[in-house]
Amino acid sequence: MSQPVTAFLRQALALKAAIVKCLDDPSVKPVHRLRSSTRRLEATLELLDLSTNVKVRRKSKPLRKALREIRRGAGTVRDLDVHRDLLKAYEKNQDTGKLNRYLISAREKAAHQLIAKLRKDQKQLNTQL
C-alpha cells in the first residue's frame, strides 16, 4: 500500500475517533482535535490527488464538502475558546465578566450546532471514509 493511502487511512481513523470524542464531550481539547483532524485529512486528500494517477478530487468531492462544514463548525467553537482564553488576561476589568458570559453562551450555542451537524452527517461521513 502506498504511503499516501496509508496516511489517509490513519487520518480517517483519527477523524472518526475525534468525532466520537467530540460527540461525547465537546470541551476545548476534543473540539481542537476534531478541527485539526479535518485539516490533516484534507491535506492528505490533496497529497493523494497529486501522487496518484487516479484523480481523487472529483471522487472525493462529497467528502471534502462534509469535512469543510465540520471544520468550519469546529473552527467557530475553537475561536470562541481562544477568545475566552485571551480574556483571562483582563480579569480585573469590570466588563470582563459580562463579555465572558456572552462568549460562554455563544460557545454553547456553537457547540450545540456542531454536535447536531456531527450527528446528522456521521453515518454518511463514515461511509465516505
C-alpha positions as CSV (number, residue, x, y, z in Angstrom):
1,M,0.0,0.0,0.0
2,S,1.4,3.4,-0.9
3,Q,2.3,5.9,1.7
4,P,-0.4,8.5,0.9
5,V,-3.1,5.7,1.1
6,T,-1.7,4.6,4.5
7,A,-1.7,8.2,5.7
8,F,-5.3,8.6,4.5
9,L,-6.4,5.5,6.4
10,R,-4.6,6.7,9.5
11,Q,-6.1,10.2,9.3
12,A,-9.6,8.7,8.7
13,L,-9.3,6.7,11.9
14,A,-8.1,9.7,13.8
15,L,-11.1,11.7,12.5
16,K,-13.6,9.0,13.5
17,A,-12.1,8.9,17.0
18,A,-12.2,12.8,17.2
19,I,-15.9,12.8,16.1
20,V,-16.8,10.2,18.8
21,K,-14.8,12.1,21.5
22,C,-16.4,15.4,20.5
23,L,-19.9,14.0,20.5
24,D,-19.2,12.6,24.0
25,D,-17.7,15.8,25.4
26,P,-17.4,19.0,23.3
27,S,-14.8,20.6,25.5
28,V,-11.8,22.6,24.4
29,K,-9.4,19.7,23.5
30,P,-11.8,17.4,21.7
31,V,-13.0,20.3,19.5
32,H,-9.4,21.3,18.7
33,R,-8.6,17.7,17.8
34,L,-11.7,17.5,15.6
35,R,-10.7,20.6,13.7
36,S,-7.1,19.6,13.3
37,S,-8.1,16.1,12.2
38,T,-10.3,17.5,9.4
39,R,-7.4,19.8,8.3
40,R,-5.0,16.8,8.2
41,L,-7.4,14.7,6.3
42,E,-8.0,17.4,3.7
43,A,-4.2,17.8,3.3
44,T,-3.9,14.0,2.8
45,L,-6.6,14.1,0.1
46,E,-4.6,16.8,-1.7
47,L,-1.5,14.5,-1.4
48,L,-3.4,11.6,-2.8
49,D,-4.7,13.7,-5.7
50,L,-1.1,14.8,-6.5
51,S,0.6,11.5,-6.1
52,T,-1.8,9.0,-7.8
53,N,-2.8,8.6,-11.4
54,V,-6.5,8.4,-10.4
55,K,-8.0,11.8,-10.0
56,V,-9.2,11.7,-6.4
57,R,-10.5,15.3,-6.4
58,R,-13.7,14.5,-8.3
59,K,-14.4,11.3,-6.4
60,S,-13.8,12.9,-3.0
61,K,-16.0,16.0,-3.6
62,P,-18.8,15.0,-1.1
63,L,-16.2,14.0,1.5
64,R,-14.4,17.3,1.1
65,K,-17.6,19.2,1.5
66,A,-18.5,17.4,4.7
67,L,-15.0,17.9,6.1
68,R,-15.2,21.6,5.2
69,E,-18.5,22.0,7.0
70,I,-17.3,20.2,10.1
71,R,-14.0,22.1,10.1
72,R,-15.9,25.4,9.9
73,G,-18.3,24.4,12.7
74,A,-15.4,23.3,14.9
75,G,-13.5,26.5,14.0
76,T,-16.3,28.7,15.3
77,V,-16.2,26.8,18.6
78,R,-12.5,26.9,18.7
79,D,-12.4,30.7,18.0
80,L,-14.6,31.3,21.0
81,D,-12.4,29.1,23.2
82,V,-9.4,31.2,22.1
83,H,-11.2,34.4,22.8
84,R,-12.1,33.3,26.3
85,D,-8.5,32.3,26.9
86,L,-7.3,35.7,25.8
87,L,-9.9,37.4,28.0
88,K,-8.3,35.8,31.1
89,A,-5.5,38.5,31.0
90,Y,-8.2,41.2,31.7
91,E,-10.0,39.6,34.7
92,K,-9.6,42.8,36.7
93,N,-11.6,44.8,34.3
94,Q,-15.2,45.1,35.4
95,D,-16.7,44.5,32.0
96,T,-14.7,41.2,31.5
97,G,-17.3,39.2,33.3
98,K,-20.1,40.3,31.1
99,L,-18.1,39.6,27.9
100,N,-17.1,36.2,29.3
101,R,-20.7,35.3,29.9
102,Y,-21.6,36.3,26.4
103,L,-18.7,34.2,25.0
104,I,-19.8,31.2,27.1
105,S,-23.3,31.5,25.8
106,A,-22.1,31.8,22.2
107,R,-19.8,28.8,22.6
108,E,-22.6,26.7,24.0
109,K,-24.8,27.6,21.0
110,A,-21.9,26.9,18.5
111,A,-21.0,23.6,20.2
112,H,-24.7,22.5,20.1
113,Q,-24.8,23.3,16.4
114,L,-21.6,21.4,15.8
115,I,-22.9,18.3,17.6
116,A,-26.1,18.4,15.7
117,K,-24.1,18.6,12.4
118,L,-21.9,15.7,13.5
119,R,-24.8,13.5,14.5
120,K,-26.6,14.3,11.2
121,D,-23.6,13.6,9.0
122,Q,-21.8,10.9,11.0
123,K,-23.2,7.9,9.1
124,Q,-22.7,9.4,5.7
125,L,-19.2,10.5,6.6
126,N,-18.2,7.0,7.8
127,T,-19.4,5.6,4.5
128,Q,-17.4,8.2,2.5
129,L,-14.3,7.5,4.5
